[in-house]
Amino acid sequence: MRGLRKDSASHCRVRPGVLRAAGRGLTALALALAVSACGGRAAPGGTSAAAARWLQLQNGAFVAVARPDAAPAVATRPWTVQSRVADLAFLGDTLYAAINGTGIATIAIDASGSPAFTYHGDPLIFAHRTITTLVPRQGSVAVHLYYNALLNDTPQKDLAIAGISLVTWLPAKGDFTFLIPPFQRKNPEWEAAGFAAESENSFDFEWKYSDTRETRFAYTRFHADTQAEERSDRDTYAAALGVPAISGPSVPTALAALFGTCRSALSPKSGTALQFTLRSRESPVRRNYRSEAQSDAAVLVPVFEENGSLSALLPSGTVIVMDTAGATRTVKLPRLARGFRYTDIVRVNGVLIVPWEESTFTDVGRAGILVMSEPR
């Protein structure tokens, strides 16, 4: 294991992985069900897919395969601990991918559209923990991770390191370091199960403690630049997770237009919310918008923003692209076999990078990414 240090005030920040409904928030099971709602196949029509490169995660590294359903089979594990792409984030012009259970990797695309990878892993930190979020901050990449007791395959007592929830990758030093909020320092048995970032330096935490007799929650707001922390409450935390609307004064006009187009395309059933997770190339903080404050089910729609252009990934594998003038077009990703789904989307120099997974209820099998030149 590399030399790990408790971080100074100069590092780390984290943002919400998934917007929760009002109240205490989605349980791990509900989150898995919400994510599963994104499964499906691409519909015919629209722009045809350009040359596609499929890569599968094998032993924590991306390996070229013919297609996801022809890739080597993988024993299913809970999504919380399975090897999969858990998040994507840009630090300057460098794209980082969170590889659940392993660490992080950079993804570079050359002039021909071919990907190259550099891996930064540490099993003592990442094994048996769930990565939820990557956040670029002041020349570093912060990682929020936690131990999920409900969906795990290893007892907590067997973890090599306890009492961690924020890890920072320092590219200049080629090393990971810890950032431990005061609450966790005082209560190492509590897990930072929930996390939302309002800015590079302001994070809201939902802390969870469970044993055979009880489950308790606590809420704090942590300031990474000063290492100061104050007590918070559930309502403040819920508000930090995102906006419970997809139109109106709290939603920018361009986003509202895109959300409306997506809603028309999806026609969600009564009781099903649309949950848009917006990653911007220009901003390190992910924003979240939900069509309903509370709902029985949710459909996740990842959105990527770059220079004012927006790309929304629908469950069918259709990408709705809206330019700065408000004009829309569609891109059809390659069809996935039954049981596979796309989970996220970013663009690098005209190339789409889209993680995929083989999923059944709360379990995930094979996982990887699609690298595809965007059709013109």
BELTA-V56850 format. One record per backbone hydrogen bond with DSSP energy under -0.5 kcal/mol. NH is the residue of the N-H (numbers start at 1). CO is the residue of the C=O. Records with the same first field share a line. If there is no record, write none. Layout:
NH=CO / CO
This chain:
7=178
11=8
17=195
22=293
31=27
32=28
33=29
34=30
35=31
36=32
37=33 / 34
38=35
39=36
40=340
47=330
50=373
53=371
54=65
55=369
56=63
57=367
58=56 / 61
61=58
63=56
65=54
70=67
71=67 / 68
77=364
79=362
81=78
82=78
84=82
86=84 / 98
87=98
89=96
91=94
92=90
94=91
95=93 / 107
96=89 / 94
97=105
98=87
99=97 / 103
100=84 / 98
102=99
103=99
104=120
105=97
106=118
107=95
108=116
110=114
113=110
116=108
118=106
120=104
122=102
125=122
126=122
127=123
129=126
130=146
131=129
132=130 / 144
133=144
135=142
137=140
140=137
141=169
142=135
143=167
144=133
145=143 / 165
146=130
148=146
149=147
152=150
158=155
159=156
167=143
168=177
169=141
170=168 / 175
171=139 / 169
173=170
174=170
175=170
177=168
178=5
179=166
181=179
185=181
186=182
187=183
190=187
191=208
193=191 / 206
194=206
196=204
198=202
199=202
203=201 / 222
204=196
205=220
206=194
207=205 / 218
208=191
209=216
211=214
216=209
218=207
220=205
221=230
222=203
223=228
224=201 / 222
227=223
228=223
230=221
232=219
237=233
238=234
239=235
240=236
241=237 / 238
242=239
243=288
245=243
251=248
256=252
257=253
258=254
259=255
260=256
261=257
262=258
263=259
264=260
265=261
266=262
267=263
272=269
273=271 / 297
275=273 / 299
276=274 / 289
277=275 / 301
278=276 / 287
279=277 / 303
280=283
281=305
283=280
286=284
287=278
289=276
290=243
291=274
296=271
297=271
299=273
300=34 / 298
301=275
303=277
304=311
305=279
306=309
309=306
310=322
311=304
312=320
313=302
314=312 / 318
317=314
319=331
320=312 / 318
321=319 / 329
322=310
323=327
326=323
329=321
331=319
332=47
333=317 / 331
340=337
341=357
343=355
344=355
346=353
348=351
351=348
352=372
353=346
354=352 / 370
356=368
357=341
358=366
359=339 / 357
360=363
363=360
364=77
365=358
368=356
369=55
370=354
371=53
372=352 / 370
373=51
374=350
